């Protein structure tokens, strides 16, 4: 799957795919360079990640349900992650004045990695707390808890058990709390 990663406003096109030779691994191709990734541990606001075999701790922050900052080795980086289809949709919405009913106070919880949905643990109308488990995603035979990156009320659930998702696919849409 192709994604556009932006670090400190410098966009990079990244081809992300599952590493068939290493369970729990991914291969990210940027230009001619291949980087091997393995998610060792995922928490609501951090990842322990091996990059080409070097293990590091990465803290991340979200704004309006989207990645906005990554902190690694005490250095902060402005960051975003989008797929090309999302870019096209946002350009189209901007062209039409975002006239399809969304508001800036709505937020979407997205898939942080490709995989298969094993469970959804929220219901329509439920009030979400930051860090609450909303779904379980299987990636390379590992179960990963997907947690809420926002506080809000569940407006729609975009996935079902058994669905396959890619990085950035919407899982849960929320409205702000009253």
PyMOL commands that set and color helices and strands:
alter all, ss='L'
color gray80, all
select helices_A, chain A and resi 84-95
alter helices_A, ss='H'
color red, helices_A
select strands_A, chain A and resi 2-7+10-18+25-30+33-43+46-51+54-63+66-72+75-83+107-110+115-120+127-128+133-139+142-147+152-157+164-165+170-175
alter strands_A, ss='S'
color yellow, strands_A
deselect
rebuild
show_as cartoon
